[in-house]
Amino acid sequence: MDKYKEIIQQFDELFRTKAIKDKDTWIAVLKKYYLVLENMFENGEESDKQESVKIGIKKLLPLLESTMVNANKLSDDELEQVYVLYRKTQAFVSRRSLEHFIVYMESDRREDRKVYENRREILEPFCYYLNKSLFSDDEKHKYIIASYPPSFAKTFMLNYFSAFVYGVDFDSSILRLSYSEELVLAVSRQVKEIISDKKFSEVFPNFAKMNNRIFSKSKDSDWQLNGADNSGSHIARTRDGSVTGVRANRYIMLDDMIKGSEESTNVELHKQYYDKWASIWQNRYDGNRTKYIIVGTMWSPDDIINRIISDIEKDHTFYGHEKYRFLKATRDEYAVVIRTPLLDSENKSTCENIITTERALKLKRDTDEYLWSAVYQQTPIAPTGLEFAYDNLRVYDTLDSEKINNYAKAVLDPSRKGKDHLSMPIFKQKKDEEETYYFVDCIFKREAITELYDLIVDKIVEHNILELVIENNTDTSLKMLLDKMLEERNITFCEIKEKYNTTNKEKRIKDARGIAKRQIVYPSKTTISVNTDKGRFMNNFTNYSFDYANRFDDAPDSIAMFVSECILAAPKNEVTKIDWIRKYI
C-alpha cells in the first residue's frame, strides 16, 4: 500500500501549496485522488480499507467542500462535477464510518426530519463506540450498553448500525430481542428497508450487483441475505419467544426488554429476564467475535441492564470518559456504558433540538420522582424502601447565623473502591436546641483521598469542627496526617478520633434511621444545586432503599456513623467542653 500513500502525499503537497492554478486540472486531480483511495480500499487489507476512509474524511472531503465554497469561480458544469465527486466521496467514506453512513443515508430528508443530525450531540458517543466495536478485537468493546430518554433515537441507531454491519461483513448474523412482537418485527422491517435503499448500494457496491434480489428469505422474524454464509442473517424474537437453535456470529442486541412503568416495580419479572439472559440469550453466540449491545430505559436498580452492568463491574473497572460526559468505559476497553439524562447536572437539556430546557423542567415538575429518575434521567431509584425520601425528613430553607453555634461536628468516611464517594457531612446545632443537628455542608467526591487532604483541613477551619470521627477501615495513617496538617496551621481546637467499624453497613443504617429522621434537619430540595457536593450527597441519601441496599449507600452510611459516634456517643456533660470552646473560638 506504500505506492498509494506516496501518491496521496504528492496530491496533498499540490493542494497544500496551491500549485494547481488551472480549474480543470484542479478538478481532474481531485478525481484522481478519489480513484487512488478507492483502489487502496479495494486492493488492501482491512487496515488499508480503514486508512483509505480516514484519509477521505480528513483530507479529500474538506478539499471538495472548500472547492464548492468557492463556487463563484466555477462554471455550472464544473460545480456539478465537484458535487458529484463530493457525493461519491461521502458514500465512499461511509463504508467504514458509521456516522458518515447515517448522515449519507439521511441526506435526502428535510433538515428538520433528520434524526441523527438533530441529535448528534447526544448520539455521537453511541455512534463512535458502535463503530469501534465492529472493527476492534474480539474482547474489546464486547459490551455496548446505552440508556436514553424517549425520542432520543436509540432504536434508530441500532437499525442503521445493523444495516451497516451487513455492508461491512455480508456473512454477519444478528439476533435482535425486545419485549414486544410488534416492536421487534417493525425494527426488522426497517433494517431491510435501509438495505434495500438505493443509497445503501451506493455505499456498498456489492449490493448493487444483486439486481434487487437481496434476500433469499424475507420473513420479518427471520430473513437472510442472498448468498450469505449463515443460517439466518437477522433473527427477531420477543423476550418470551424461542431462540432454540438460533445463533448470532456478530451481535446479540437487547432493545427495551421491559415494557414500561407498569413492569418497572416487578422484582420477580426483572429476575426472570435476567435469568433468561444469563442462561439462554447470552449463550446464543456463534464464535468468540459475537458482541452484545443492550439499549433501553433503566427502570430499576435491579433491572436487566443494571444487573448486566453489575456483573461486568465484578471483573472490570469503569472510569469516566475525558470527552463524553455521560459515558464510562472499562480500563481494558471491554465494556462501555452510556447513561444520557434529559437534564444535565446544571438542569439544562442535553438535547435542545428534541426538548428545550424550559419544557424539560416543566416535565420534571409534573412527573413522579420515581418515573422521572428512570424514564428521563437514567438513574433509577428503588420504588420501595425509600425511608430517607424528602417527605420523610425534617428540612430547613435557611439558617439564621446568629442562632447557630459557631462550631461543628463531622464524620469522614474515606472511599474504599473507585465507585465509592469520600463522604464528610458536617453538622451544627442551634444555640437553644440541644437535641437537633443541622446538616450544613459536606465533602462528597469520587476522588482519591490524596487529592482531598487540603479540602478536608479547609472545611475544619471554615466550620470550626471540634470533633471529626474518621472511619479507619482502610487508612490508619489518615488521622496522623490530618493532625500534622492542622498543627502546621496552628489549629488546636479539632479533636480527631478513629473508629473501626465491624457492623454490617445495612444494619448500621437501619439502626440509625430513627435518629437520622428525628434529630437531624437537612437542607430542602429547593435550596441546593444538584451540581454540588451537598446536592449529590442529598440525592444519594434520599434515593437509598432498604430493598436495594447495595446502591446509594455512601451518604446514608456516613449519616449513620454520625448518629452512632456523635449523637449517641456524646457525653451527657458537654457543657464544660462547650464553655471551653466559646472561650477560645
C-alpha positions in Angstrom: 0.0 0.0 0.0 3.0 2.3 0.1 2.6 3.3 -3.5 -0.9 4.7 -2.8 0.4 6.6 0.2 3.2 8.1 -1.9 0.7 9.3 -4.5 -1.6 10.7 -1.8 1.4 12.6 -0.3 2.1 14.1 -3.7 -1.6 15.2 -4.1 -1.5 16.7 -0.6 1.6 18.7 -1.4 0.0 20.0 -4.6 -3.2 21.1 -2.8 -1.3 22.5 0.2 1.0 24.7 -1.9 -1.9 25.5 -4.3 0.5 24.7 -7.1 -2.5 23.9 -9.4 -3.8 27.1 -10.9 -6.0 25.7 -13.7 -9.5 24.8 -12.6 -9.8 21.8 -14.9 -6.5 20.4 -13.6 -7.6 21.0 -10.0 -10.8 19.0 -10.6 -9.0 16.3 -12.5 -6.5 15.8 -9.6 -9.4 15.7 -7.2 -10.9 12.9 -9.3 -7.6 11.0 -9.4 -7.3 11.5 -5.6 -10.7 9.7 -5.2 -9.6 6.9 -7.6 -6.4 6.3 -5.6 -8.4 6.0 -2.3 -10.9 3.6 -4.0 -8.1 1.4 -5.3 -6.4 1.4 -2.0 -9.7 0.3 -0.4 -10.4 -2.4 -3.0 -6.9 -3.9 -3.1 -5.9 -3.6 0.5 -6.3 -5.5 3.8 -8.9 -4.3 6.3 -6.4 -1.9 7.9 -5.8 -0.3 4.4 -9.6 0.0 3.9 -9.9 1.8 7.2 -6.9 4.0 6.4 -8.3 5.0 3.0 -11.6 6.0 4.6 -9.8 8.1 7.2 -7.8 9.9 4.5 -11.1 10.5 2.6 -12.6 12.0 5.8 -9.7 14.1 6.9 -8.3 15.3 3.5 -10.5 14.7 0.4 -13.9 15.7 1.8 -12.5 19.1 3.2 -10.9 19.8 -0.2 -14.1 19.2 -2.0 -16.1 21.3 0.5 -13.7 24.2 0.2 -13.8 23.9 -3.6 -17.6 24.2 -3.5 -17.5 27.1 -1.2 -15.7 29.0 -4.0 -18.5 28.1 -6.4 -18.5 31.6 -7.9 -15.2 30.7 -9.5 -16.6 27.5 -11.2 -18.9 27.1 -14.1 -22.1 25.2 -13.7 -20.6 22.2 -15.3 -17.5 22.3 -13.1 -19.6 22.8 -10.0 -21.7 19.8 -11.0 -18.6 17.7 -11.4 -17.3 18.6 -7.9 -20.7 18.0 -6.3 -20.9 14.5 -7.9 -17.4 13.7 -6.7 -18.4 15.0 -3.2 -21.4 12.7 -3.1 -19.3 9.8 -4.3 -16.7 10.5 -1.6 -19.4 10.8 1.1 -20.6 7.3 0.0 -17.1 6.0 0.0 -16.2 7.1 3.5 -19.5 5.6 4.7 -18.1 2.2 4.0 -16.2 2.2 7.3 -17.6 5.3 9.2 -21.0 4.7 10.8 -21.6 8.4 11.4 -21.0 9.3 7.7 -23.1 6.3 6.7 -26.1 7.5 8.7 -25.7 11.1 7.5 -25.4 9.9 3.9 -28.5 7.7 4.2 -30.5 10.6 5.7 -29.1 13.2 3.2 -32.3 13.5 1.2 -34.5 14.1 4.2 -35.7 17.6 5.2 -33.4 19.2 7.7 -36.0 19.1 10.5 -36.6 15.4 9.8 -33.0 14.3 10.0 -32.8 12.1 13.1 -29.0 11.9 13.6 -28.2 15.5 12.7 -30.7 16.8 15.2 -29.4 14.6 18.0 -25.7 14.5 17.1 -24.5 15.9 20.4 -26.1 13.0 22.4 -25.8 10.2 19.8 -22.2 10.8 18.8 -20.7 8.7 21.7 -23.0 5.8 21.0 -22.2 6.0 17.2 -18.5 6.2 17.9 -18.4 3.1 20.1 -20.7 1.1 17.9 -18.3 1.7 15.1 -15.3 0.8 17.2 -16.9 -2.4 18.4 -17.3 -3.7 14.8 -13.6 -3.3 14.0 -12.0 -4.0 17.4 -10.6 -7.3 18.7 -12.9 -10.0 20.0 -12.5 -9.0 23.6 -12.6 -5.2 23.1 -15.9 -3.4 23.3 -17.6 -6.7 24.0 -20.5 -4.8 25.6 -22.0 -1.5 24.5 -24.8 -0.5 26.9 -26.8 2.7 26.2 -29.8 4.2 28.0 -31.5 7.3 26.7 -34.8 9.2 27.4 -37.7 8.7 25.0 -37.3 10.1 21.4 -33.5 10.2 21.6 -33.3 7.6 18.8 -31.6 4.6 20.4 -33.6 2.1 18.3 -32.9 4.2 15.2 -29.2 3.9 15.9 -29.4 0.1 16.2 -31.3 -0.2 13.0 -28.8 1.8 11.0 -25.9 0.1 12.7 -27.4 -3.4 11.9 -27.6 -2.5 8.2 -24.0 -1.1 8.3 -22.8 -4.4 9.8 -24.1 -6.3 6.8 -22.5 -3.8 4.4 -19.1 -4.4 6.1 -19.5 -8.1 6.5 -22.0 -9.8 4.2 -22.0 -13.0 6.2 -22.9 -11.4 9.6 -25.8 -12.7 11.7 -27.6 -10.7 14.3 -30.1 -11.7 17.0 -32.5 -8.9 18.0 -34.6 -9.2 21.1 -37.3 -6.9 22.6 -40.4 -7.1 24.8 -42.9 -6.7 22.0 -43.5 -8.7 18.9 -44.9 -5.6 17.1 -41.7 -3.6 18.0 -39.1 -6.3 17.2 -40.8 -7.1 13.8 -41.1 -3.4 12.9 -37.3 -2.8 13.5 -36.6 -6.0 11.5 -38.5 -4.5 8.5 -36.8 -1.2 9.0 -33.3 -2.8 8.7 -34.5 -4.5 5.5 -35.7 -1.1 4.1 -32.4 0.5 4.8 -30.5 -2.3 3.0 -33.0 -2.0 0.1 -32.5 1.8 -0.3 -30.6 2.8 -3.5 -28.2 4.9 -1.4 -27.2 1.8 0.5 -25.9 0.2 -2.7 -24.1 3.4 -3.5 -22.1 2.9 -0.2 -21.7 -0.8 -0.6 -21.5 -1.6 -4.4 -21.7 -5.4 -3.9 -25.4 -4.9 -3.1 -25.9 -3.1 -6.4 -24.8 -6.2 -8.2 -27.6 -8.3 -6.6 -30.2 -6.9 -9.1 -32.9 -6.3 -6.3 -32.6 -10.0 -5.3 -31.1 -9.0 -1.9 -33.0 -11.5 0.3 -33.2 -15.3 -0.1 -35.5 -15.4 2.9 -37.6 -12.4 3.7 -39.8 -13.2 6.7 -39.7 -10.4 9.2 -38.9 -12.7 12.1 -36.1 -14.5 10.1 -34.5 -13.1 7.0 -31.3 -13.9 5.1 -29.2 -12.1 2.6 -29.0 -13.9 -0.7 -25.8 -15.9 -0.7 -24.8 -15.2 2.9 -22.8 -17.9 4.7 -25.0 -18.2 7.8 -28.2 -19.9 8.9 -30.0 -16.6 9.1 -28.8 -13.0 8.7 -31.3 -11.4 11.0 -33.4 -13.1 13.7 -36.0 -11.1 15.6 -37.6 -12.5 18.8 -39.6 -11.3 21.7 -38.3 -11.8 25.2 -40.7 -14.8 25.5 -40.0 -16.2 22.1 -38.0 -19.4 21.5 -34.4 -19.0 20.5 -33.6 -22.7 20.4 -31.1 -23.4 17.6 -30.6 -19.7 16.9 -27.1 -18.4 16.7 -25.5 -15.0 16.0 -22.0 -14.6 14.8 -21.7 -10.8 15.1 -24.2 -9.2 17.6 -26.8 -10.1 20.1 -28.9 -7.0 20.6 -31.4 -6.4 23.5 -33.6 -3.4 22.8 -36.2 -2.3 25.5 -36.7 -5.6 27.4 -39.0 -4.0 30.0 -42.5 -3.0 28.8 -42.8 0.2 30.8 -43.7 1.7 34.2 -46.3 -1.0 34.8 -43.5 -3.6 34.9 -40.8 -1.5 36.5 -41.6 -2.4 40.1 -42.0 -6.1 39.4 -38.9 -7.5 41.1 -39.7 -11.1 40.1 -40.1 -10.1 36.4 -36.6 -8.4 36.5 -35.2 -11.6 38.0 -36.9 -13.7 35.4 -35.5 -11.9 32.4 -32.1 -11.5 33.9 -32.0 -15.3 34.5 -33.0 -15.8 30.8 -30.2 -13.5 29.8 -27.7 -15.4 32.0 -28.8 -18.9 31.0 -30.1 -18.5 27.4 -29.7 -15.2 25.5 -26.1 -14.6 26.4 -25.2 -18.0 25.1 -26.7 -17.6 21.6 -23.3 -16.5 20.3 -21.6 -18.2 17.4 -17.8 -17.8 17.9 -15.7 -15.5 20.0 -16.3 -12.4 18.0 -20.0 -12.2 18.9 -20.6 -9.0 20.9 -23.5 -7.6 22.9 -25.5 -4.3 22.5 -28.0 -3.5 25.2 -30.3 -0.4 25.0 -33.4 0.7 26.8 -34.7 2.6 29.8 -33.1 1.9 33.2 -36.3 1.2 35.0 -35.0 -0.2 38.3 -31.7 -0.7 40.1 -32.4 -4.4 39.7 -33.5 -4.5 36.1 -31.6 -6.5 33.4 -29.5 -3.6 32.2 -28.2 -2.7 35.7 -27.7 -6.4 36.6 -25.5 -6.8 33.5 -23.5 -3.7 34.4 -23.1 -5.0 37.9 -21.8 -8.3 36.5 -19.2 -6.5 34.4 -18.1 -4.4 37.4 -17.1 -7.6 39.2 -14.2 -8.1 36.9 -13.6 -4.7 35.2 -13.1 -1.2 36.5 -15.1 1.7 34.9 -13.8 5.2 34.5 -15.3 8.4 33.3 -14.6 9.5 29.7 -12.5 12.6 29.1 -14.6 13.6 26.0 -18.1 12.1 26.5 -19.5 13.3 29.8 -22.3 10.7 30.1 -20.1 7.7 29.2 -18.0 5.4 31.3 -15.7 2.7 29.9 -13.7 -0.1 31.4 -9.9 0.5 31.5 -9.4 -2.6 29.4 -11.9 -1.4 26.8 -14.1 -4.4 27.5 -17.3 -2.5 28.0 -18.9 0.9 27.6 -21.9 2.3 29.4 -23.8 5.4 28.2 -26.4 7.0 30.5 -27.8 10.1 28.9 -30.2 12.1 31.1 -32.7 14.6 29.8 -31.4 17.3 32.2 -27.7 17.6 33.0 -26.1 18.5 36.3 -26.8 22.2 35.7 -30.5 21.5 34.9 -30.0 22.1 31.2 -31.5 19.9 28.4 -28.9 17.6 26.9 -30.6 18.0 23.5 -32.3 21.3 22.9 -33.4 20.2 19.4 -35.6 17.5 20.9 -36.8 19.1 24.1 -35.9 22.5 25.4 -34.7 23.1 28.9 -37.9 25.0 29.7 -40.1 22.2 28.6 -37.8 19.6 30.3 -38.0 21.5 33.6 -41.8 21.6 33.4 -41.8 17.9 32.7 -39.6 17.3 35.8 -42.0 19.4 37.9 -45.1 17.4 36.8 -43.6 13.9 36.7 -43.5 11.4 39.6 -39.9 11.4 41.1 -39.6 7.6 40.6 -40.6 7.8 36.9 -38.5 11.0 36.3 -35.4 9.3 37.6 -35.9 6.2 35.5 -37.5 7.3 32.2 -35.8 10.7 31.8 -32.6 10.7 33.9 -31.4 7.1 33.5 -30.6 7.0 37.3 -33.4 4.7 38.5 -34.2 4.8 42.2 -35.9 2.0 44.1 -39.7 2.3 44.0 -39.9 0.9 47.6 -38.0 1.2 50.8 -37.1 4.9 50.4 -37.1 5.6 54.1 -35.0 8.8 53.6 -37.1 10.3 50.9 -37.6 14.1 51.4 -41.2 13.6 52.5 -39.8 11.6 55.5 -37.2 14.1 56.6 -37.1 17.3 58.6 -35.8 20.1 56.3 -34.9 23.8 56.5 -34.8 26.5 53.9 -32.5 29.0 55.6 -30.5 29.1 58.8 -30.0 32.3 60.9 -26.3 32.6 61.5 -27.0 34.4 64.8 -28.8 31.4 66.2 -26.4 28.8 65.0 -23.4 27.7 67.1 -20.0 28.8 65.7 -18.6 25.3 65.8 -19.5 21.9 64.3 -19.0 18.2 64.3 -18.3 15.9 61.4 -17.5 12.4 60.3 -15.3 11.3 57.5 -15.8 8.0 55.6 -13.0 7.6 53.0 -13.8 5.9 49.8 -12.7 2.2 49.6 -13.4 1.5 45.9 -13.2 3.5 42.8 -17.0 3.9 42.6 -17.4 5.0 46.3 -17.6 8.6 47.4 -15.5 10.1 50.1 -18.2 11.4 52.4 -17.7 14.0 55.1 -21.0 15.5 56.3 -20.8 18.5 58.7 -23.3 19.4 61.3 -24.1 22.4 63.6 -26.6 23.0 66.4 -28.8 25.9 67.2 -27.9 27.6 70.5 -31.2 26.7 72.1 -31.6 23.2 70.6 -29.5 20.6 72.3 -31.1 17.5 70.6 -31.1 18.7 67.0 -28.3 18.8 64.4 -28.4 20.7 61.1 -26.6 19.3 58.1 -24.8 22.4 56.8 -22.1 21.3 54.5 -20.2 18.3 53.2 -17.5 16.9 51.0 -18.9 14.2 48.7 -16.5 13.3 45.9 -15.3 10.4 43.9 -11.7 11.4 44.1 -8.6 9.8 45.7 -8.2 11.0 49.3 -4.7 12.2 48.5 -6.4 14.9 46.4 -8.6 16.0 49.2 -6.4 16.5 52.2 -6.3 20.3 51.9 -10.0 20.5 51.3 -10.7 18.5 54.5 -8.5 20.8 56.5 -10.1 23.8 54.9 -13.5 22.6 56.0 -12.3 22.0 59.6 -11.2 25.6 59.7 -14.2 27.1 57.9 -16.7 25.5 60.2 -14.7 25.3 63.4 -15.1 21.5 63.5 -14.4 20.5 67.1 -14.8 16.8 66.6 -14.0 14.7 63.5 -14.6 11.0 63.6 -12.8 9.0 60.8 -13.6 5.5 59.8 -10.2 3.9 59.6 -11.0 0.6 57.9 -8.7 1.4 55.1 -6.2 4.1 56.1 -4.9 4.1 59.6 -2.4 7.0 58.8 -5.1 9.5 57.9 -5.6 10.8 61.4 -1.8 11.3 61.9 -1.6 13.2 58.6 -4.5 15.5 59.3 -3.3 16.2 62.9 0.1 17.2 61.4 -1.5 19.5 58.8 -3.7 21.1 61.5 -0.6 21.6 63.7 1.2 23.3 60.8 -1.7 25.8 60.6 -1.7 26.2 64.4 -5.2 24.7 64.6 -5.7 23.1 68.1 -9.5 23.1 68.6 -10.2 20.0 66.4 -10.1 16.6 68.1 -9.8 13.8 65.5 -11.0 10.3 66.5 -10.8 7.0 64.7 -13.5 4.4 64.5 -13.1 0.9 63.2 -16.5 -0.5 62.0 -17.3 -4.1 62.1 -21.1 -3.9 61.8 -22.7 -4.7 58.5 -23.4 -1.4 56.6 -27.1 -2.0 56.0 -27.6 -2.8 59.7 -25.7 0.4 60.7 -28.1 2.4 58.5 -31.2 0.6 59.8 -30.1 1.2 63.4 -29.6 4.9 62.8 -32.6 5.7 60.7 -34.9 6.8 63.5 -32.5 9.4 64.9 -31.4 10.4 61.4 -35.0 11.4 60.8 -35.9 12.8 64.2 -32.7 14.7 65.3 -31.1 15.8 62.0 -32.5 18.6 59.8 -31.5 18.6 56.2 -31.4 21.4 53.5 -34.6 21.4 51.5 -34.6 20.3 47.9 -35.2 23.8 46.6 -32.2 25.4 48.4 -29.4 23.2 46.9 -28.0 22.8 43.5 -27.7 19.3 42.1 -24.2 20.1 40.8 -22.6 20.5 44.2 -21.3 18.1 46.8 -24.3 18.9 49.0 -26.7 18.2 46.2 -25.0 15.0 45.2 -25.0 13.9 48.9 -28.7 14.6 49.3 -29.5 12.8 46.1 -27.5 9.8 47.3 -29.1 9.9 50.7 -32.8 10.3 49.7 -32.6 7.6 47.0 -31.2 4.9 49.3 -33.6 2.0 49.6 -33.6 -0.8 52.1 -34.9 -3.0 49.3 -31.8 -2.3 47.2 -29.3 -1.7 49.9 -26.2 -2.1 47.6 -26.9 1.2 45.9 -26.8 4.8 47.1 -25.2 3.9 50.4 -22.3 6.2 50.8 -24.3 9.2 52.2 -26.6 7.2 54.5 -23.6 5.2 55.8 -21.9 8.4 56.9 -25.1 9.8 58.4 -25.4 6.5 60.4 -21.8 7.0 61.5 -22.6 10.5 62.7 -25.6 9.2 64.7 -23.6 6.5 66.4 -20.4 8.4 67.1 -21.5 12.0 67.6 -25.1 11.8 68.8 -25.5 8.5 70.7 -21.9 8.5 71.9 -21.9 12.2 73.0 -21.2 12.6 76.8 -24.1 13.9 78.8 -22.0 16.7 80.4 -20.8 18.5 77.2 -21.4 21.9 78.8 -17.9 22.2 80.2 -16.4 21.4 76.8 -18.7 23.9 75.1 -17.8 26.7 77.5 -14.1 26.0 76.8 -14.8 26.2 73.1 -16.6 29.5 73.4 -13.7 30.9 75.3 -11.1 30.1 72.6 -13.1 30.3 69.3 
